[in-house]
Each structure stands twice: as structure tokens, then as C-alpha cells.
Amino acid sequence: MRNSGLRATGGRSLAWLLLLVVSLAGCTPPADDSWEQIRETGVLRIGLDPTYPPFENADGEELRGFDVDLARALAAELGLEVQFAYIAYDGLYDALATGRVDVLISALVIRPEQMKDFAYSDPYFNAGQVLLVPAGEQEIADMADLSGRNLAVELGSQGHYEATQWQRRIRDLSIETFNSPDETLDAVVAGRAAAGLVDSISGRLYLREHDTLRLAGPPVTVEPFAMVVRIEDERLLEAINKSLEELEEDGRIEQIRDRWLYSQVLFSLFL
């Protein structure tokens, strides 16, 4: 009886082991064949939400913007044609997960909570907060130089939050709030504030029209934009990162930045 019991137990163990093997095989991520399929078709399908100028905007039948130019440059570097798919912002990740597109290029900030299912490329732009001061101002090089001065921010913005954090560390820093990034920077131009803290997109766009301000120091915060692929598409991600490196090294990304977000930048905005 004892021996037959042992044999029965052994049989059950073997059955459970086989079931476990089958279950693990079913959980194995799909093979990374997307890059080969893309190369065979010669087309890179890119998902974006065309409602966020200057990064992407569908103006009539024409699609224009920073990300659009970057996507075309990336596809050319990879030896591929580009095919854009217009997708509402809330549906971008779902479109990628279901295979409707190969990559997302739509001013997307890196989100750690998405990294279980998706992978991000190397960042290509930092949309974080930047400090702007009058062009002739020589004493303010960064936030630490604002002791005893007033700083303009947009009410309720990330810049407002960052300013309150700095206020705890900087002696006699006064914060002035305004209704928009442009109003914030107008206050600096008018001399009502020593400096303004806004996101780098708003700051760069403002500098296109106002040469009386300049950026002071490196970005105050980091908010990186990156391209997105499915987590299993490792070879595609490798190819994208390699191409981004080439585009950065030969100055093409800088040219695209200057076209859509020109400013008198003296410091790198992430890259």
C-alpha cells in the first residue's frame, strides 16, 4: 500500500510538473519578429495624436510638427517609408498594444507605470521647467540666485509647485502667480518679476517672439519625451535608439528643434 501510494504521489507530481511547463510556455512573451516584418513591408507605422502643436498638428490634409519631422527623419535613417495613424491621445497605448501601429511618436512623457507592457526609446526632448530672465541679467544663473527676488509662475502649474519647493530652501524668495505662461513671461519683460519659471515648450515658443529674455542655467526639472514600442519589440527599439543617436550626432534633431522650437538656448535641454 505504501509503495502504491508513493507511485500515485509521484504520478500526481509529474502531472503537476507537466501542467506547470505548459502554463509557463503559454506565458512566454511572443517572439520579437516585429522588426523583421517592418523591414519586409518597408513601412514604419507611427501612431500620434495630431492635436498638439508644435509637436504634431493636422492642418487640413497636411500633417506638420516636431514629431512629424522627427518621425520622417527616423524612418529615412532606417530605410523605411513612414505611415501615420491619427489616434486620440487616450487611445495611443491601446493602438500600440493591439498592433495597429509599430511605434508611438506623440510628445509622450516616459511613464514608469507603463513599463510592464511598453518600452521607451532614449529621450529626444526635455519638456521640463526652465528659468527665463531678462537678456541683460548677469546675476541670475539658476534658481539658487533668486534669494530676495520675486519669481513669476503660472498659477497651479508644475512651475508653481516647483517654485514653492524652492521657496523652502531659498531665503526671501517671493512668488508671483499669473494666468498663463505668456502672462508669466510678460511680467518678466515688464520688470514686475526678476525671473519666470515655465515649461520649456512655452518658454521656447515665447523666445521666438521676444529676444528680450533668455534661458538661465540648465532645466530645473526633467520631463523627457520618448518614442514607445511594445515591450517585446527589443530589436525595433534597438534600431530606433541607434537611429536617434545618428540623428543627434549629425545635427538633424537639433535642426528640427530649431525649426519648431527655436530659442537662444545656451544650455542643453536634456540632450
N, C-alpha and C positions, 0 to 999 in steps of 0.2 A: 504493500500500500504506500509506504513511504517513497519507494523508488518511482512508482507511477505518478505520485504527487509531484515529485521533482521534475519528471518528464513533462507533466502538464504545465507546471510553472515555467519550465524552460520554453515550452511551446508558446505560452502566452507572451513571454518576454520577447521571443523572436518576432511574434506578430506585431507587438508594440513597436519594436525596432524598425520593422519594415514600414509601418504606418508613419513613423517619425521621418524616415528617409523620404517617403513620398511627399509628406507635408512640407519638408524643407525644400524639396525640389520645386514644389508649387510656389514657394515664397521667393525663389531666386529671381533677382531683377532681370528684366528682359535683356537680351543681348544688345550691345551697343552697335547697331547696324545703321543708325540714322545717318552717320556721316557718309557711308558708302552709298546709301540711297540718294542723298543730296548730290553727291558727285555724279551719280549715274544720270539723274534728271537734269543736272546743270542749273538747278534753280534753288535759291535760298528763300524760303517763305518766312516773311517777317511780320509779326503782329504788332500793331501800335494803335493808340487812341489819338486820332487826328484832331484833337481839340485843345492842344496845349502849346500854343506858340510861346516862344520862338523855336521850341523843340520839334513840334510836328503840328501842322495845320493844313487841312484840306481847303484850299482857296478855289472854289469852283471845282473843276476837274483836276486842278494841279495840286499835288502834294508837296509841301515845302517845309523846311526847317532843319535845325541842327541834326536831329536824329536821322532825318531822311538822307541828308548828305553823307552822314557817317555810315549809314547802312549801305548806301550805294558804293562808297569807297571800300567798305569791308568786303562786300560781295565781289567787287572788281579784284581786290587783293587775293581773294580765294578762287578767282577764276570762274565765278558763277554769275548768273543773271539774278536779279532781285525781283521778288513778287510781294507786294504789300497787301496785308489784310487789315481792313478797318474794324476795330473791335472796341466796344465800350470799356472804359477803364476797369470796371468791376468784373469784366469777363476775360481779362487778359490771361490770367493764370489758368483758368479753365480751358481756354482755347489751346494753350500750350500743352496742358496735360492730356487732352483728347487727341492731339496730333494734328490739329487744324493748321498749326504753324510750327516752324522749326526753332524759332528764337523770338524773344520779345526785345524790342529796342524802342522804349517809350518813356524815357525820363523816369525810370523806376529806381527807387532807392533800395539799397540792399536791406532785406528784412530777414533777420535770423530765424524767425518762426516759419519761414518758407523753405528753409534749407533741408528739410526732411525729404522733400519731393523735387526740389529745384536747385540748380546750381547757378552761381553768378560769375560773370566774367570779371576780369580786372576792371576797376573803376575807370571811367573816361571823363568824368566831370564831378566837381565838388560843389553842391548847391548849398553848403553851409553858410553860416552867418559871417559877414565881413564888416570891417570897420572903415568908414569913409570920413575923411577930414578935408578942410579947405586945402587947395593945391599948394598954397604957400605956407601951410602949417609945418613947422620943423620939430616941434617939441613932442608931438604925439606919434609914437611909433607902434604902440599896441595898447591894449586895454589897460595895462598896468600904469600907463601915463595919464589916466583920467582923474587922478586924485584932485579934488577940489574943483572939478569941472562938471558940466552938465552933458548928458548923453541923450540923444533923441532916438526913440524906438517906436515901432507901430504897436498900438495898444493890443494886448492879447496875443502877440506873435511869439515865435520862438526867440526872436531877438529880445523881446520884453522879458521873457523868462531868464535868458542868459544874463541880461543886464542886472536883474535882481540877485542872481547868484554872485556876480562880480561886486555888487554893492556891499555884500557882506565882507569882502576882502579889501576893497579899496576905500580909503578914508575920504569922506565927504564927497562921494560920487552922487550926483543928483540925476534923476531920470525924468525926462520929459516925454510924454506919450502923444502920439498923433494917429490919425485915422487910416493912413496908408503908407507904403514905403516912399512914394513920391513926396507926400507931405512931410515925412520924416526927414528926407534929404533936403527938401526946400528950406526947412528950418536951419540946417547947417549952412546952406548957401546964404541965407539971410542973416547969419550971425546969431541966431537965437539958441544955438547949441554948438558945443565945441566939436562934436562928432556925431555920426549916426551909425546905428547897428541894424543892418538889414540882410536878407538872404542874398547870396552872390548873384542870382539871376536878376533880381530887381536892381541891385547895385550896378551891375554891368550895363543893363539897359539904360539906367539913368545917366551913366557916364558917357553914353553915346551922344547925348544931347547937351551935356553940361561938362565943360572942361575946367570948371572952377573947383571941382572936387577931385580927390584921388584916393586910392586904397591905401590904408595904413597897416603895414605888417602882414603876416600870414593870416589865413582864415581863423576865425575864433572858434568855429565848430566844424565838424566834418559830417557831411550828408552825401555820401557817394552815390552817383548814378552808375548803373551797370547793366549789361545785357543779361538775359536769363534764358537758360535751356533746361531740359528735363535732367534730373539727377543722373540718369543712366547714360546720357549722351556725352560721355567723357571725351571721346575723340573730337567731337564737334566743338566742345568747349576749348580743348587744346588748340584747335585750328583757329578759333576766334581770338584767343589770347595772343597767339603768335602774330596774327594779322594786326591786332591792335598795337602790339609792340612796334611792328614795322611802320604803321601809320603814324605813330607818335614820333618815332626816331627820325623819319624823313620830313616831319613838319606838317603833314597833311591834316592831322587833328587840330593842330594849332590854327591852321588856315580856316578850318571850319568854325572853330570857336570865334575867331576874329570876325568872320562874316556875319554870324548871328548874334554874338555877344561881345562885340568889341569894347574894350576899355583900355585905359592907360595902366595896365597891370604891371606892377613892379615885382610881384611875388607870385609863385605858382599857386593855383587854386586846386591843389591836390596832386596834380600830375607833375 
